[in-house]
Amino acid sequence: MTSEPLLYKDKGPKYYVNLQIAGIFFAIIIFQTFDKDLALSVDWKYYVKKLVYISLLIPAGGLATNWSAKKLLCLSIAGIGIVHLLTAIQIGTIHHINDYKLQVISDLLLNILIGAIQAPVLPCVYALLARLRLPERRATDYSIVFSAKSFILALYLILSRWSSYDHNSVYARVILGLMAVFWSIVFHYLGSNCDLEFVDQAPSFKPQIPWRSILSSLPVWTLILSHAASYAAELITYRYMIEFRTLNAGIMLTVLLIWVLAGIGSGWLSDSFVARHRLTRLKARKIFNSLSTFVPGAAFVFVYAIECIARGGDFFNSFIWVLMKFIIILLINFRGSGFMINHMDLSPYYVGILIAITQMANQIAQAVMTLFAILIPIEGIKTSIQDKWSPVPASYQEEHKLDKVRDLL
């Protein structure tokens, strides 16, 4: 390290920027093909994958920072394609062999691979986005790229409603695998390396990562807590998105389209306020983070309490009630313009490290919350609240006592 401030500049041209943004969008779609299940059902394979993923995030962030984010992203997406192809082979062969040990070993190895090859994706994507555009377009580009998560969710909802599509079929896995490998080849030639070189330094010079400064920074800890809290909002989103399956096809498509546009529109709105000097970038991040975290959180607690106390009813299955919850979900999609993008504002160069640290907190919170939801079912809490607070007619109490007497007899 030198005692003087380090100056760096772009190394190589950034051609076809819009095309590269589209390429990163499809990379997130491929990344999400392993995490699209709406049901809250996990097993030991889930935790194996999460453990490997969490343990490799920091090394992946370091490589995305001081090596080549583009090359690492191409290798990671190609690896996802290879795992899809290996899964197709497993489904077509090992699952038909009556050997439990062989199935367990193959599942273990595949989930270790999944965790390892997924770890570099987000650090690389953040590093590329931070170096592709000027700060004035960060929220818009991020919202476009990460609307891929909404897109893949909408796609699976539509496929599950209108067809017999099975993502665990050999055919589906082969298609996903070939798509991922094809993407990595195309992006290798069309994407910019987005590497940085330091002025007045040797060509191979890379600065040491300032771990002490990063871990003692209050804004960094704000990002960590924000990322950990974001999973709670995402879990609520997925849970209530299941309810939209009961709507007719036209309404469901409209709902999903508005949901995607809400995220992209919030990014454009945030950048517009900053560009016109109506808000500073930090204030814009704080406002949209509050709209996407605290407001929906309080609203969902209120909605859930009403559902518990009222013991359900026709109104709570009506379109108006579902629409009200959907409006709350729209606010959750504003998080792409809040602290989820603030990593790039804090340090464009070390953004891969920052997202690796905050993603670790997010994944740990996800694993803990999932385990908590399994050990303490939500329906049990709901029943307890209803028994304590819901008004029960006296006639119902008398009938319930008679039922208990009949059971004893």
N, C-alpha and C positions, 0 to 999 in steps of 0.2 A: 504493500500500500504506500502511496505517496502522501506527503503532508498537505499538498495543494489539492484543491477541489478537482475532481476528475471530470473532464469534458469528453463527451462522446458524440458521435454522429452516425447517421445511417450508413450501412455498408451495402451498397448495391441498390438498384432501382426498385421501386414498388409499383410494378406495372399491373394493369387490370385489377385495380383495387376492388371495384364492385364485384367482379367475378370471384375474387378471393373471399369476399364476405359471403357470397353464395356458397362457395365451397366449404367454408367453416360451418355454415348453417347445416349442410348435409352431414358434416362430420359429427355434429351434436345429435342429429337424428340417428346415425349409426351407433353413437355412444349410448343413446337411450334405449336401444333395442334389448339391452339386458335388464332394464329397470322400468318396465312399463306396466307391471301387474298392479291392478287396483285393489285386490284383496289383501288384507293384512294377515298373511299366513307365511311363516318363515320356519326354517329348520336349521340343522347344523351347517348345511351348505351355505346358507345366507351369512352366517357369522364367520365362516372360513374366508369367504370372499371379502367381507368387510374388513377383517383383520389384516389380510394381505394388502388390500387397497389403502388402508390408513397408514400402515407401516412404510409404504413406498411413496407416499405423497411428497414428503420433504425431499428425498433424493430426486424425484421427478421434477419438482420445482427448481432445484438447483441446476439440473440439466437443461431445462427450458430457458433458464436465465443465462447461463454461461456456455451453453453449447449451441444448438440450433433448434429453435422451437418448431420450425417447419419440418425438418427431418424427423424429429422425435414424434410429432403428431402423425406423420405419414406411417411411421413404423407402428405406432399404437393402433391406428385404424386398420392397418393391414393385419395386425395381430388379432383384432376383434373379428375380422373376416375369417381368419384361419380357425379361430375357436368355434365360430359358427359351423364351419365345414367339419371340424372334428366332432362337434355335437351331433351333426347329421349322421356321421359314421357311427357314433355311439347309439343313437336312436335306432338306426337300421340294423345294428349287429348285437351290441352288448345287451341292450334291453330285452332282446329275445333269447338270451342265454340264461339259463336258470342257475346263475352263479352270483349269489348275493355279495360275496367279497369282491369279485371283479367289478360289479356295479358300483360299490362304495369307493373303490380305488379310482375308478374312472371319473366318478363325480367329484372326488376330492381334487384330483389333478386338474380337471377342467375349471373348477372354481378358483383354484390357486392361480391358474393362467388368467382367468377373467379379472381377478383383482389386480394382478400385476400389469396387464396391458391397459386397463382403464385408468390407472393412476396418473399417467402423463397427460391425459386429454385436457382437463380443465386448466392446469398451469400453462400448457402450450397455447390453448385458445386465448386465454387472457393476455399472454405475452404478444401474440400476433395482433390482437385487436388494439392493444396499447401502442404498437409500433406501426400499424397500417394507416391510421387516421390521425388528424389533428384532434386536440381535446374537444373541439366544438361538435364533433359527431359521435362521441363515445357512447352516450346513453342511447342514441338512435341505433347505432350499429349493434350494441349489446342486445337491445330489445329485439331487433330483427333476428340475430343469431340464436338467442335463447328462446325465441318463440317456437323453435324446433321442438322443444319439450311439449308445448301445447299441441303442436301439429301431430306429433307421434301419438299423444294421448287421444286426440280426436280421431286419428286414423284407426287405432285399435278399437275404439268405441264403435265406430261405423262398421268395421269389419266384423266385430263380434255380434252386431245387431242384424246385419243384412246378409251375412254369409256364414259358411261353416269353417271359416279361416281358423287354423290352429298354428300358433307360432312355434309349437314344439314338433311340427311335422318335418320330415326329412326335406320335403320340397321347399318349405319356407326357410329353413336353415341354410340350404344351398343358395337360394336367391339372396339372402342377407349376406352370406359370406362372399359371394362373387361381387356384390355391390360394393362392399367395403374394400376389397382388394382393388377393384377398378377405380374407386375414388382415390385411393392412396397413390396409384400410378399417375392419374390425371393431375392431382394437386402437386405432386413432385415436380412436374414440368411447368405448371401454370402459376404456382405460388411463389411469392418472393421469400428470400431467406430471412428478411427482417432482422438480420444480425447487426450488431453495433460494434464499431471500432473506436478506441479511445485515442484522443488527440495527444500527440507527443509521447506516446507509449509504444512499446514493442507490439508488433502485429498479433502476437499470441497472448497479450496481457489480458487478464481477467481479474477484476477486483474481488477481494475477499467479501463474503456475505456478512454484513454487520448484525450478527445475531443479537448482541446485547442491546443495540439501539432499537431493533425491531421489537423485541420482547418486552422492552421497557416503555414502549410508546402507547399512550392512552388512545389515540385514534386506532391503532392496530387492535387493541383489546375491545374497542367498540365494534370493529368489524367482526371479531371473533364471536362476541355475544350476539351480534345481529345475524350472523350466519347460523349460529346454533338455534336461534329463535325462528329462522326462516323455515326450518323443516316442519315445525308445528303448523305453520300456515299452509305449507304444501300438503301435509297429511290431511288437514281439514278439507282442502281443495279436492283432493282425490276422492275423499269419502263422499262428499256431496255431489261430485260429478257423476257418481254412479246413479243418483236419483234421476238424472236427465235421460237415462235409458227408457224410462217409462213414458217420455213424451213422444209425440209423433215425429216422423222423420224430418219434416220440414222445419219444425220448431227446434229440434235438436241441432240441425246443421246451422241454423241462425245463431243459436246460443254459442256454439263452438267458434263460429266465425267472429262474433263480437268479443269473445274471450281472448282470441289471438290478437285482434286489432286493438284491444284495450292496452295490452303490453307494449305494442309497437307505438301506439299513439302517445302513451305516457313518456316514452323515450324521446320522441320528437318534441313534445311539449316542454320537457325539461331542458333540452338543448336550445329551444327557441327562447325560453325565459332567460337563460344564461347569455345567449348571443345578443339579445336586446338589452342586456344589463338591467333587467327587471329583478333578477335574483343573482346572487353569487353562486358559484358551483357548489360550495359546501351547503348553503341554505337550500338549494334545490334538492340535494341528496337527503337532507334532514326531513324536508317536507314530504317527499315521496316515500321515504322510509317509514315515516309515521302513518301515512295513509295506507301503506301496505302491511303494516304489522300491528300497531296498537288499535286502530279503529276496527279492522275486521276481527281481531282477537276479542275485544270487548263486545262487539255485536254478536259473535257466535256464542259467547257465554250467555248472553241475554236470550238468544233464540233457543239455545239448548235448554235453558232453565224453563222457558215457557212450555216447550214440548214435554218436559218431564212432569211439570205440575199439572198440565192439562190432560195428561194421559192419552194424548193423540186425539184423533177425530178426523172427520172428512176434510175440514179446513186445512189441516196440516199435510194432507196429501194433494191439495189443490195446486193449480198452476201458479196462483198468486204467491203462495208461500214458497214454492220452489224458486220463483222468479226473484223474490226478496233475498233469498240466500245466494242466488246467482249474482245479484248486484254486489253483495259483500265479496264474493269471489273475484269480481272485476277489480276491486281495490287491491286484493292480494297480488294481482298481476302487475301492479305498479312498482313492485319491489325491484324490478330491473332498472329503474331510474333512481333508486335510493342507494343504500350502502352496499348493495350487491355489486355495484360498478365503481365504488369509491376506491378500490384497490389501485386502479389506474391513476386516479387523481393524486394519491399519496406518493406513489413511486412507479412511474412507467417502466423503469429498468428492472426493479425487483418485484414486479407484479406477480410473476410466477411463484416466487417464494411466499408472498402474502396470501395468494389464493390457496396455496398448499396448506398453510397454517390454519386459515379459517375453514377450509374444507375438512380438515381433520376434526375441528370442533363440531362442525355440522354433522359429520358421519358418526362421531361418538354420541352426540345427542340423538341422532336417528336410531342407533342401535339400542340405547337406553330406553327411549320412548317406546320403541317397538316391543322390547322385552316387558316393559311396564304394562303396555296394552294387552299383552298376552297373559301375564300373571294376574292382572286386575281388569277383567273385561268391562268395557264401557256399559254394556247392558246391565251388569250387576249394580253399578253405581246409579244408573238411571232408575232401576227398580227400587233401590234404597231411597232415593230422593222422592219418588212417587209415593212410597209407603209412608214417608214422614210428613210430606207437605201437601199431597193431593187430597182434596176433600172427598171423603167416602160416605155415601149415603148410609143411614142407619139400617135400612132394609138389607143392604149388601152385607153389613157387619153381621146381622142376625143369620143370614143365609150361610155366611162363611163359618160361623160358630156351629151351625147344624151340620155342615160338611165335616168339620173336625170330629164331632160326636159320632157321626156315621162311620168315619174311618176307625175310631177307637172300638166301636162295636164290631 
